[in-house]
Amino acid sequence: MYEPIQHFNINNAPSILLVNGLLDTPTLISATREYYTKIKDLYERFGRKEHIEIKEFEGAGHEVNEEMIIYAINWLKNKSN
């Protein structure tokens, strides 16, 4: 299985927004939270904690909805400023 954390390099680490519906079954929220916890520690250690975030959406499953898109767009705009 591909594990993104094995390819992590803080020197060129991008901003990361993890978006997950709480009702998502193909991508369980517990797996997203576990990945976030692992990678967040690296970002914090290198002074980049503002460049990683997890956003959980109540009532959402595996689909991407309008609320998620709006949130992601605003988050990306904030990161480009």
Helices and strands as residue ranges (DSSP letters): G 4-7, G 10-12, E 16-21, H 29-45, G 49-51, E 52-57, H 66-80
